[in-house]
């Protein structure tokens, strides 16, 4: 080969090599950078197309990782596909667009309800998907709040039934704790619907305009090490919803949410007799049992304008869940278990939990209960669900009201136990303006939704085989006079109280350490102090 040909060949290889180097500078085998698809991290450009193009390429080529490098990447709805993991580098932020038209709208409603818009990131009928990394996803939820913090108020109660009457949450006021009106906003910030093999790890999720994470009709999900930091004035800005899903593990998370922090619910339709699939239109992917089950939550720190942990709502069964090693603080409720619409809730364990709850101002469900269990109808002439086999062990709570267990004659709450529960009840700044009421919402009729009631340390009605063992109750100073008995139970069949340490709130008002109403089969072995 003469020298000219050798120089030509060398030059050709050099050009090809340089070209390959630069074309692959953001990509290694199985990795796809959004920069290669036109993304711009200046915090202004809309990057919806770049995200979805990178994910589509990754999916078509067998899957891998779509990388989000440092920068601020504004986007509308991002569609996560099978075998794709979205990885956010340290310093990377995905920001939800302030333009509502940038969010995908489906013709088919999700959750079998009236929600038809997706939020920032969604996956449907997908397998082997994930979001991970040290970066941040910001839903821009505060931008969608009404001007002047106009309050969000619902028609789910009537003031005349409350202790405060017309002075309860007066019309025309704004409220320190919210919620505020959000008239038009994107919905679920991160949605996994009918998916399998999901992981969500390490990322920080901020300012969601609606539910932050929903794992719906899905099977096998791991959520680990994430932080959710929402604007607590925004209604429905829940933390992690697992709805109609199974085999879900949540651990080592920090969640601050404007509504419930962690939820297990069965929102779908009631399965027909003999129907093993979760619905007639079910796909081959996702939870095919129709049951929300096998959920564990551990080593988390939670704060909420509603419940730190909520179990319930919807028609589908919920079973076999464990909640352990939790800290719940500054919440409207600590733990809530709600059977509505014929749902069956069973085999739920709560253990090693420390909580602080208080009365919040504004239109939030709950009145500061550390533990709330209720089985009541949520529509007129409707059905309440069933609750059985619920265990609370090694719970320490500081609250501004008592524990509530509220069944009815159609739905007797069965086999609930409180073992080594310590509760301190104290006055708070909202005790006079909001306290002294039971809050069963959502519930009908409205006379039994939010209504005046004296507050014992632990109140239970329509219960079967209830155990209270090692309950310690302490009353604070300067309490309102609506506080009453230490323990009060009525309409019971099988009740055992052992080693109660506590007393009534006021000894000169006819209250008792333990007051029992109508019932059979009680056993009390206790040293009252």
Secondary structure, 3 states (H helix, E strand, C coil): CCHHHHHHHHHHHHHHHHHHHHHCCCCCCCEEEHHHHCCCCEEEEECHHHHHHHHHHHHHCCCEEEEECCEEEEECCEECCCCEEEEECCCEEEEECCCHHHCCEEEEEECCCCEEECCCEEEECCEEEEEEECCEEECCHHHHCCHHHCECCCCCCCHHHCCCHHHCCCCCCCCCCCCECCCCCCCCCEEEECCEEEEEECCEEECCCCCCEEEECCEEEEEECCEEECCCCECCCCCEEEECCEEEEEECCEEEECCCCEEEEECCCCCCCCCCCCCCCCCCCCCCCCCEEEEEEEEEEEEECCEEEEEEEECCCEEEEEEEEEEEEEECEEEEEEEECCCEEEEEEEEEEEEEECCCCCCCCCCCCCEEEEECCCCCCCCECEEEEEEEEEEEEEECCCEEEECECCECEEEEEEEEEEEEECCCCCHHHHCCEEECCCCCCHHHCEEECCECCEEEEEEEEEEEECCEEEECCCCCCCECCCEEEEEEEEEEEECCECCCCCCCCCCCCEEECCEEEEEEECCCC
